[in-house]
Amino acid sequence: MLKTRLTELLGIEYPIIGGTMMDLARAEYTAAVSNGGGLGVLASAIFRDTAAFRDEIKKTRDLTDKPFGVNINLFPMMMPPDNRAYLDVLAEEGVKVVETSGFAAPEDLVGLFKERNMIWMHKCVGVRYAKKAAALGADAVTVVGYENGGATGKLNITTLVLVPSVVKAVSCPVIGGGGVVDGRSLYAVLALGAEGVIVGSRFMLSEECPIHPNLKKALCDASELDTDIIMQSIGFAHRVWLNEPAKKTIEMEARGCGIEEIYPYVSGEAARRMYNDGDINAGTVSCSQGIGLIDRVMPIKDIIQEMVAEAEETHRRMSSFIS
Ligand SMILES: Cc1cc2nc3c(=O)[nH]c(=O)nc-3n(C[C@H](O)[C@H](O)[C@H](O)COP(=O)(O)O)c2cc1C
């Protein structure tokens, strides 16, 4: 039993949020997290128009009768979607949970979230950003430490320090992540004061995540040393799996190359070739340091069950230390 303010707020069984993922967090992945008792978060930025986005929401709803959320992407994109139009689709389709992620909290959209009675969660990487989102009225703030797969920002604060710092600074529920891959890390982040966790890389290595088996195998074989930060020099730092294109990108950045030269290695198109065709050196893929602890592809439901059972076991073990 893992009941927190977050499980109550979202109406979910376990305080586990499925990390949204560009190109991957579609209906099947999102519904699998929700059906497993967590909260799946569909990545709206995948869809090029409102019709395709609406279809995916409907598909998600066909696959689960549990709550799910939608991520609205605030990071720069080559072809950014019209987020306001997407928010209208959410309202029309009755989706009540919205997660935003990006360099800054969306001051211009908060009024809309409140007017429409939405539950708004904002994901960021630092105490000051979390405080800002909370001050704007976020219902929960998500913070991910430097270990995390995906955007790392420029503050480079690890989960162990970031989570309690944010818990101290805001009064709304905090969701912590970055390296949460099993029940021990789930328990640890709750012990730091968070009321939920966000899990990205562990769920990437699930049966439901639509990446090629070659890539899943390569990531299962990877260790905690096999990730690094790329795109820091262009203000878009991301932790990725250290494959050949990632190494090339790091080397080019050290030489002072700009986005035009780096782009072929880090583009969404290159990543999609990895995901779809299994060419593991076609591009780069976001990936957590926690990857070193993952060695099996499993159904999301089983991953969640294993995490919860291990968290309970950890609780018993910790209790035995304290008399
Ligand atoms: C392949 C992949 C793609 C991701 N894409 C996005 C994205 O488009 N937007 C976003 O806000 N976060 C994205 N993330 C970050 C996750 O939602 C989540 O915050 C992060 O993975 C948590 O850290 P962990 O990987 O250590 O579990 C991505 C992560 C991965 C692994």
PDBQT file of the ligand as one rigid body, heavy atoms in Angstrom, charges set to zero:
ROOT
HETATM    1  C1  LIG A 401      13.944   7.932 -24.568  1.00  0.00    +0.000 C 
HETATM    2  C2  LIG A 401      13.467   9.058 -23.665  1.00  0.00    +0.000 A 
HETATM    3  C3  LIG A 401      12.777  10.120 -24.216  1.00  0.00    +0.000 A 
HETATM    4  C4  LIG A 401      12.336  11.169 -23.397  1.00  0.00    +0.000 A 
HETATM    5  N1  LIG A 401      11.601  12.175 -23.945  1.00  0.00    +0.000 NA
HETATM    6  C5  LIG A 401      11.108  13.158 -23.140  1.00  0.00    +0.000 A 
HETATM    7  C6  LIG A 401      10.290  14.188 -23.677  1.00  0.00    +0.000 A 
HETATM    8  O1  LIG A 401       9.999  14.219 -24.891  1.00  0.00    +0.000 OA
HETATM    9  N2  LIG A 401       9.827  15.139 -22.822  1.00  0.00    +0.000 N 
HETATM   10  C7  LIG A 401      10.112  15.129 -21.493  1.00  0.00    +0.000 A 
HETATM   11  O2  LIG A 401       9.649  16.001 -20.762  1.00  0.00    +0.000 OA
HETATM   12  N3  LIG A 401      10.891  14.162 -20.953  1.00  0.00    +0.000 NA
HETATM   13  C8  LIG A 401      11.377  13.186 -21.741  1.00  0.00    +0.000 A 
HETATM   14  N4  LIG A 401      12.146  12.189 -21.201  1.00  0.00    +0.000 N 
HETATM   15  C9  LIG A 401      12.400  12.182 -19.740  1.00  0.00    +0.000 C 
HETATM   16  C10 LIG A 401      11.419  11.272 -18.976  1.00  0.00    +0.000 C 
HETATM   17  O3  LIG A 401      10.099  11.692 -19.140  1.00  0.00    +0.000 OA
HETATM   18  C11 LIG A 401      11.743  11.235 -17.481  1.00  0.00    +0.000 C 
HETATM   19  O4  LIG A 401      11.661  12.532 -16.932  1.00  0.00    +0.000 OA
HETATM   20  C12 LIG A 401      13.133  10.683 -17.219  1.00  0.00    +0.000 C 
HETATM   21  O5  LIG A 401      13.405   9.599 -18.066  1.00  0.00    +0.000 OA
HETATM   22  C13 LIG A 401      13.254  10.234 -15.762  1.00  0.00    +0.000 C 
HETATM   23  O6  LIG A 401      14.545   9.808 -15.480  1.00  0.00    +0.000 OA
HETATM   24  P1  LIG A 401      15.034   8.263 -15.613  1.00  0.00    +0.000 P 
HETATM   25  O7  LIG A 401      15.286   8.050 -17.061  1.00  0.00    +0.000 OA
HETATM   26  O8  LIG A 401      16.266   8.234 -14.788  1.00  0.00    +0.000 OA
HETATM   27  O9  LIG A 401      13.936   7.398 -15.087  1.00  0.00    +0.000 OA
HETATM   28  C14 LIG A 401      12.608  11.144 -22.012  1.00  0.00    +0.000 A 
HETATM   29  C15 LIG A 401      13.321  10.069 -21.476  1.00  0.00    +0.000 A 
HETATM   30  C16 LIG A 401      13.756   9.028 -22.272  1.00  0.00    +0.000 A 
HETATM   31  C17 LIG A 401      14.501   7.894 -21.650  1.00  0.00    +0.000 C 
ENDROOT
TORSDOF 0
